[in-house]
Amino acid sequence: MDGNLKKLLFFGTLCSVMKLTHQTGDIPVLHEFLSISGLKKTWTEAQEFCKAHYSELATVFNMEEVDGINSNNEDMPETLWIGLYDPIDSWTWTTEAMLLDFGNWEDGEPDNEESNEHCVVMTTQGFWKDRQCGLVMPFICYTGTGYMMVTEEKPHPEASIYCKEHHTYMATILNSDDNQDVLAIMQAYQTYQEAWIGLRRDNWKWIDDSNSLFRHWGPNQPDNRNNNEACAIVTPEGTWNDTKCNEEHGFICQEFTEVTPPNETTEAFNIDVLLESDDVFQKIERRPQ
């Protein structure tokens, strides 16, 4: 499990942003978790907050994500709400009402003390406990934002249509961090192959009309060999090549959930990026125009 941690200050509220890769069926997916440690809410309020500003309270798919969240977040509070609850005698994730198929309960949990514990927190050790939903504590949101590797091989035009119909666009890569994210998705897939991205020889423009000038061509690329190479692939080394658009490859789609910074009343009203790059906040906000 690859993890990547960055910290942001949203209107004075410290958030830790963790990028982790998990497997959804046969498809590796990159998602971001945001630990909202500067706000405390009931479980219901936290879920409403995450839905309004990100996507959902965090869904934790496997032990690797538990370890990734905890190892990448040294400042994590003792307990945080996650998106697991018990609406009708069955533990369910808020994400599309998914039933629980993975659990990491602390010994003796869930115990439903006083028959009034129907929501779940995660501790700094990664264990889960059921708690009263009306308690007030920090929480982890899940952005639902990321790249997806589609392993069915298609020509570039068909891959582009598939991404538009099922996601948003083929992958746009705005900077070296994005390129590493795409490479991580390819590495997460066991056969590790070349993959189409959303760049084509129309003055080498991105399909979603992004105006980024970032490029990561391999040596002597693009070369337009035989005057017949008009679409871009990412290689296993993370560099890009131009090749024939009618070749069949797996491809990377992207999904972006619109992010609105929290409109919470706090002492500070400026957004400050605490780590290295101004494009961290831009990356979370980025979506097709």
C-alpha positions as CSV (number, residue, x, y, z in Angstrom):
1,M,0.0,0.0,0.0
2,D,1.5,3.2,-1.1
3,G,0.7,6.3,1.0
4,N,1.3,10.0,0.5
5,L,0.5,12.5,3.2
6,K,0.0,16.3,2.8
7,K,-1.4,18.7,5.3
8,L,-3.6,21.6,4.5
9,L,-5.3,24.4,6.5
10,F,-8.9,24.9,5.4
11,F,-10.1,28.2,6.9
12,G,-8.0,27.5,10.0
13,T,-8.9,23.8,10.2
14,L,-6.0,21.4,9.9
15,C,-6.6,18.5,7.5
16,S,-4.3,15.6,6.7
17,V,-4.6,14.4,3.1
18,M,-3.7,10.8,2.6
19,K,-3.6,9.2,-0.9
20,L,-3.9,5.4,-0.8
21,T,-4.5,2.8,-3.5
22,H,-7.1,0.0,-3.0
23,Q,-8.5,-2.7,-5.2
24,T,-12.2,-2.5,-6.3
25,G,-12.9,-5.8,-7.9
26,D,-10.2,-6.1,-10.6
27,I,-9.6,-2.4,-10.8
28,P,-6.9,-0.6,-8.7
29,V,-8.3,2.8,-7.6
30,L,-6.5,5.8,-6.0
31,H,-8.5,7.7,-3.4
32,E,-7.8,10.4,-0.9
33,F,-8.7,10.5,2.8
34,L,-8.9,13.7,4.7
35,S,-8.5,13.6,8.5
36,I,-10.5,16.6,9.8
37,S,-8.8,17.0,13.2
38,G,-9.7,20.7,13.8
39,L,-13.5,20.1,13.9
40,K,-15.6,17.9,16.2
41,K,-19.1,16.8,15.2
42,T,-21.6,14.1,15.9
43,W,-21.5,11.2,13.5
44,T,-24.5,12.5,11.6
45,E,-23.1,16.0,11.4
46,A,-19.7,14.6,10.2
47,Q,-21.5,12.6,7.5
48,E,-23.4,15.7,6.4
49,F,-20.2,17.7,6.4
50,C,-18.3,15.1,4.3
51,K,-21.1,14.8,1.8
52,A,-21.4,18.6,1.4
53,H,-17.6,19.3,1.0
54,Y,-16.0,16.0,-0.1
55,S,-17.8,12.8,-0.8
56,E,-18.5,10.6,2.3
57,L,-17.3,9.7,5.7
58,A,-14.3,7.3,5.1
59,T,-14.9,3.8,3.9
60,V,-12.0,1.5,4.9
61,F,-11.7,-1.4,2.4
62,N,-8.9,-3.5,3.9
63,M,-6.2,-3.8,6.5
64,E,-3.7,-2.1,4.2
65,E,-5.8,1.1,4.2
66,V,-6.1,0.9,8.0
67,D,-2.3,0.7,8.2
68,G,-1.8,3.4,5.5
69,I,-4.1,5.9,7.3
70,N,-2.4,5.4,10.6
71,S,1.2,5.3,9.4
72,N,0.7,8.5,7.3
73,N,-1.0,10.5,10.1
74,E,1.1,10.9,13.1
75,D,-1.0,13.7,14.5
76,M,-4.2,11.7,14.3
77,P,-6.6,12.2,17.3
78,E,-7.2,9.3,19.6
79,T,-10.5,8.4,17.9
80,L,-12.2,9.6,14.6
81,W,-15.5,8.9,13.1
82,I,-15.5,6.6,10.0
83,G,-18.5,5.9,7.7
84,L,-19.6,2.7,9.3
85,Y,-23.0,2.5,11.1
86,D,-25.7,0.1,12.1
87,P,-29.0,1.3,10.6
88,I,-31.0,-1.9,11.0
89,D,-29.0,-4.7,12.7
90,S,-26.3,-4.8,10.0
91,W,-23.1,-2.8,9.9
92,T,-23.1,-0.8,6.7
93,W,-20.8,1.7,5.0
94,T,-22.3,5.1,4.0
95,T,-20.7,4.7,0.6
96,E,-23.5,3.5,-1.6
97,A,-24.9,1.5,1.4
98,M,-22.2,-1.1,1.1
99,L,-22.4,-3.9,3.6
100,L,-19.4,-4.6,5.8
101,D,-17.1,-7.3,4.3
102,F,-14.0,-6.3,6.2
103,G,-13.7,-5.4,9.9
104,N,-10.9,-4.5,12.3
105,W,-12.8,-4.4,15.6
106,E,-11.0,-4.0,18.9
107,D,-11.4,-6.9,21.3
108,G,-14.8,-6.9,22.9
109,E,-16.2,-4.6,20.1
110,P,-18.8,-4.0,18.9
111,D,-20.6,-4.3,22.3
112,N,-23.6,-1.9,21.7
113,E,-23.3,-0.7,25.3
114,E,-26.7,0.2,26.7
115,S,-28.1,-0.7,23.3
116,N,-27.2,2.7,22.1
117,E,-24.0,2.4,20.1
118,H,-24.7,2.4,16.4
119,C,-21.8,4.4,14.9
120,V,-18.1,3.5,14.6
121,V,-14.8,5.3,15.4
122,M,-11.3,4.3,14.4
123,T,-8.5,4.6,17.0
124,T,-4.8,5.5,16.6
125,Q,-4.1,1.8,16.7
126,G,-6.4,1.3,13.7
127,F,-9.0,-0.6,15.7
128,W,-12.7,0.1,15.5
129,K,-15.2,0.7,18.3
130,D,-19.0,1.3,18.3
131,R,-20.0,4.5,20.0
132,Q,-23.1,6.6,20.6
133,C,-23.7,8.5,17.4
134,G,-24.4,11.7,19.3
135,L,-20.9,12.0,20.7
136,V,-18.8,14.8,19.3
137,M,-15.3,14.0,17.9
138,P,-13.1,14.5,14.8
139,F,-13.6,12.5,11.6
140,I,-12.2,11.2,8.4
141,C,-13.7,12.2,5.0
142,Y,-13.2,10.2,1.8
143,T,-12.9,12.3,-1.4
144,G,-14.0,9.7,-3.9
145,T,-11.4,11.3,-6.1
146,G,-8.9,9.4,-8.1
147,Y,-7.5,7.6,-11.2
148,M,-8.9,4.2,-12.2
149,M,-7.0,1.6,-14.3
150,V,-9.2,-0.1,-16.8
151,T,-7.6,-3.4,-17.9
152,E,-9.9,-4.1,-20.9
153,E,-7.7,-3.2,-23.9
154,K,-9.2,-0.7,-26.4
155,P,-8.0,1.7,-29.1
156,H,-7.6,5.2,-27.8
157,P,-10.8,6.6,-29.3
158,E,-12.9,3.8,-27.7
159,A,-11.1,4.1,-24.4
160,S,-11.9,7.8,-24.4
161,I,-15.6,7.1,-25.0
162,Y,-15.6,4.5,-22.2
163,C,-14.1,6.9,-19.7
164,K,-16.7,9.6,-20.6
165,E,-19.6,7.1,-20.2
166,H,-18.4,5.5,-17.0
167,H,-16.3,8.1,-15.3
168,T,-15.4,11.6,-16.6
169,Y,-12.4,11.7,-18.9
170,M,-9.2,9.8,-19.7
171,A,-6.5,10.7,-17.3
172,T,-5.1,14.3,-17.4
173,I,-1.6,14.6,-15.8
174,L,-0.9,18.1,-14.6
175,N,2.3,17.6,-12.7
176,S,4.9,15.1,-11.5
177,D,2.7,14.2,-8.5
178,D,-0.1,13.2,-10.9
179,N,2.3,11.2,-13.0
180,Q,3.4,9.3,-9.9
181,D,-0.2,8.6,-9.0
182,V,-0.9,7.2,-12.5
183,L,2.3,5.1,-12.2
184,A,1.1,3.8,-8.8
185,I,-2.2,2.7,-10.3
186,M,-0.4,0.8,-13.0
187,Q,1.9,-0.8,-10.5
188,A,-1.0,-1.9,-8.4
189,Y,-2.3,-4.0,-11.3
190,Q,-0.4,-7.3,-11.2
191,T,0.4,-7.5,-14.9
192,Y,1.8,-4.0,-15.0
193,Q,1.3,-2.8,-18.6
194,E,1.4,0.3,-20.7
195,A,-1.7,2.5,-20.5
196,W,-3.5,5.2,-22.5
197,I,-3.8,8.7,-21.1
198,G,-5.9,11.6,-22.4
199,L,-3.3,13.3,-24.5
200,R,-3.4,13.3,-28.3
201,R,-1.6,14.9,-31.2
202,D,-3.8,17.9,-31.7
203,N,-1.0,20.2,-30.7
204,W,-0.7,17.6,-27.9
205,K,-3.8,18.8,-26.0
206,W,-5.6,17.0,-23.2
207,I,-9.0,15.6,-23.9
208,D,-10.6,17.5,-21.0
209,D,-9.1,20.8,-22.4
210,S,-6.8,21.3,-19.5
211,N,-4.1,23.8,-20.4
212,S,-1.2,22.2,-18.4
213,L,2.1,22.3,-20.2
214,F,3.6,19.5,-18.0
215,R,5.0,16.7,-20.2
216,H,7.0,13.6,-19.3
217,W,8.1,12.2,-22.6
218,G,10.6,9.4,-22.8
219,P,13.9,9.8,-24.7
220,N,13.4,10.9,-28.3
221,Q,9.6,11.1,-27.8
222,P,7.2,12.0,-29.3
223,D,8.7,10.9,-32.6
224,N,5.6,10.3,-34.7
225,R,7.2,7.3,-36.4
226,N,5.9,6.8,-39.9
227,N,3.8,9.9,-39.4
228,N,1.2,7.8,-37.7
229,E,1.5,8.2,-34.0
230,A,-1.0,10.6,-32.5
231,C,-1.9,9.2,-29.0
232,A,0.0,9.0,-25.8
233,I,0.7,6.1,-23.5
234,V,2.4,5.8,-20.1
235,T,5.2,3.2,-20.0
236,P,6.1,1.0,-17.0
237,E,8.9,3.5,-16.2
238,G,6.4,6.4,-16.0
239,T,7.6,8.1,-19.1
240,W,5.3,8.8,-22.1
241,N,5.5,7.6,-25.7
242,D,3.4,8.5,-28.7
243,T,2.0,5.5,-30.6
244,K,-0.8,4.5,-33.1
245,C,-4.2,5.4,-31.8
246,N,-5.7,2.1,-33.1
247,E,-3.4,0.0,-30.9
248,E,-5.2,-1.7,-28.0
249,H,-4.1,-0.9,-24.5
250,G,-5.4,-0.7,-21.0
251,F,-6.1,2.9,-20.0
252,I,-6.5,5.3,-17.1
253,C,-9.8,7.1,-16.4
254,Q,-10.2,9.8,-13.8
255,E,-13.0,10.6,-11.4
256,F,-13.3,13.9,-9.7
257,T,-15.8,15.0,-7.0
258,E,-16.3,18.7,-6.7
259,V,-14.7,19.9,-3.5
260,T,-15.9,23.1,-1.7
261,P,-13.7,24.3,1.2
262,P,-15.5,24.1,4.5
263,N,-17.5,27.2,5.3
264,E,-16.9,26.9,9.0
265,T,-16.6,29.9,11.3
266,T,-13.1,29.9,12.8
267,E,-10.5,32.4,13.8
268,A,-8.6,32.2,10.5
269,F,-10.0,32.9,7.1
270,N,-7.1,32.3,4.7
271,I,-6.2,29.0,3.1
272,D,-2.6,28.2,3.8
273,V,-0.8,25.2,2.3
274,L,1.5,23.9,5.0
275,L,3.7,21.7,2.8
276,E,5.6,22.0,-0.3
277,S,3.2,22.9,-3.2
278,D,0.4,25.3,-4.0
279,D,-1.0,22.7,-6.4
280,V,-2.0,20.4,-3.5
281,F,-5.2,22.3,-2.9
282,Q,-5.6,22.8,-6.7
283,K,-5.3,19.0,-7.2
284,I,-8.1,18.3,-4.7
285,E,-10.3,20.9,-6.3
286,R,-9.5,19.9,-9.9
287,R,-12.4,18.7,-12.0
288,P,-13.4,18.7,-15.7
289,Q,-14.6,22.1,-16.9
